[in-house]
Amino acid sequence: MPIRDWLLDTFFRNAVDERLRLSLPARDAPSAGWRGLNRPALEPPWHTQRELLEDAVRLAATNPLAARIVKLSVDFTVGQGFELVGDPWARAFFYDPSNRLSARVRSRASELAVCGELFVVLSRNVGGPMTYVREVSARLIDRVETSPDDRERELGYHQQTDTPEGRSWPTHTARGVYESRLTLGLR
């Protein structure tokens, strides 16, 4: 037995056992260091995420320094705005009066700067070839559904609404999805 082990065992056994007992959570405690199998360890629960998003939005609206930081980051990102040059179908999509992407770019950049996420809903026009773009605030999305085999493959988003069921949005990566509305999560 090495001398270090002998010294620890002979003189410091009680102190080592006590520190070890304090560092390990009790197995019968429901929340002391244990987590459910369905929730990854590094993600806070939804109510904590929601509170953080609400605090960020409130600070950006009430604190002049936070509002200025958001405005500076949006100004740096967007600048004078966007002008799309390219194929006629892309220009028709970008400048369509129902989309008004060039007019909405600042509000979308602000939402992205404050919340860190932006959920974009793409809606097909059933009577024509046009697709319309709308956004859903990250504060309203309470669950991201992912593939059981691949956590990075998002299959859908669940939005909080006035009804208890809420609303589900499929994503473009969901298999077999042919919906009139799809959602993209931007981070």
N, C-alpha and C positions, 0 to 999 in steps of 0.2 A: 504494500500500500504506500503510495507516495506520501511524503511528509505533509504536503498541503491538505490532502484528504484526511489524514490522521488528525491534524490540528483542527480542521473544521468539525470533524466528527467528535473530537474530545472536548473542545472548549466552546464551540459556537453552535452546537447542534440545535438548541432551543431557539436561538435567534434566526438561524437559517430556516427551520421549520415554520416559525411564525411569519417570516417574510414570504415564504412560499405559499402559506395558507392565505395571506392577505392579497397576494398577486393573482391567485386563481379564483374565478367566480364560483359561487356555490352552485352545485348542479341542480338543486331543487328551486333556486330562485328563477322566476319566469323571465325577468328582463335584465338581470345582472350579467351583462356580457354575452347573452345568448340572443339569437335572432331566429326568425322564422326561415324555413328553407326557401320560401317563395320570394324573399326580399334580399337583394344583395347587401352586403355589409356596409358599403360606402355610401349608399343612397339614403338620405334622410326620409322619414315618412312624409306623405303628401301634405299633411297639415303644416309641417315645418316649411316645406318648399313654398307653399301658398303664402304663408306669413312673410317669408323673405321677399317674394315677388310683390306683395302688397306694400311692404315697407319700401322697396325700391321705387315703386310707382309714386308712393306718397312723398318720398324724399325728392324725387325728380320734379314733383309739382310744387313743393313748398319750400325747399331749401335752395336759395339762389346759387350757391356754389355747385350743388349737384346738378341743377338745371343748366348751368353754364358748361359744366363738363360734358353733359349729354349733347348740348348744342354744338360745342366744339368738335366732339367726335363725329357728329352727323355732318357738320360742315366740312370736316376733313375728308370724310368718306364720300359724300355726295357732291360737294363743291357747288358748281353752278347748276347741276342737274344732269340728266342723261338725255342723249339724243341717239336714237337707234338708226344706224345706217346698215342696210342689207336688203335681203329679199323682200319683195312686196308683201308676202304673207306675214312675215315677221313684223314689218312696219304696221300692217293692218291690225295685228294683234296688240302691239305696243300702244298704238295711238287710238284704238277703238274707244268711242265715248263711254262705253260701259266699263272698260278697264281703267282708262286714264292712268296708266302706269307711270308716266313721267310726272304727273301731278301728285301721285301718292308715294313717291319714293322717299320723301322726307319723313312722312309719318311712319312708314315701315322701317326706316333706318332708326328712328327714335325708339320705336317699340323694341327693335332688336338690341339697341344700346342699353335700354333700361332693363328689360327682362332676360336678355340673353338668348331668347328663342322666339321664333315667329312661325306660326302654322298657317300655311298658304293653302286655300281651298280653290281647286280648279273645277269649274262647273261647265259642262258642255251645254251648248244651246241645242236643244232637240230639233228645232226647226231650221237650223243652219250649221255652218261649219265652225262658227266662232266658239272659243273657250273663254270663259270669264274668270278673273282672278279676284279673290277676296281673302282677307286674313282673319284669323281667329287669334285672340290674345292668348299668350302662354298661361295667363292667370286662370283661364277657363278650362284648360286641358288638365284633367286630373289623373289620367292613366295613359300610358303608351303601351300598346300590345305588341309584343315581339314574338318572333319565331322561337319555339322551345329549343331548337338546335343552334340558333344563331341570334344572340342578343342584339346584334347590330342591325338585323333585318327587321325593320319596323313594319308591322302588318296593319296597324290601325291606331287611332287615337280616340279617346273618350272625352267628350266635352260635358262640363257641368251646365245644366239648364235649369229652368224653373220646375221641371218635372223630375220625379225621383229616378226615372230611368236614364235621363241624360240623352246624349246623342253620340252615336258612333260614326267615325269617319274612316273609311278604308284608305289605304295608301296605294301608291303606284307600284309597290313591291309585293302586294298581296297577290297570291296566285289565283288565277281565274276571275280577277276583278274586272268587271265591265260595268262600272257604275256611271251615273251621270255626274257624280261629284267625287273627287279624289283630294287627298290632303298631302302636302309636303311639309316636313318639319325642317326648318332652317335653323342652324346653330352657328 
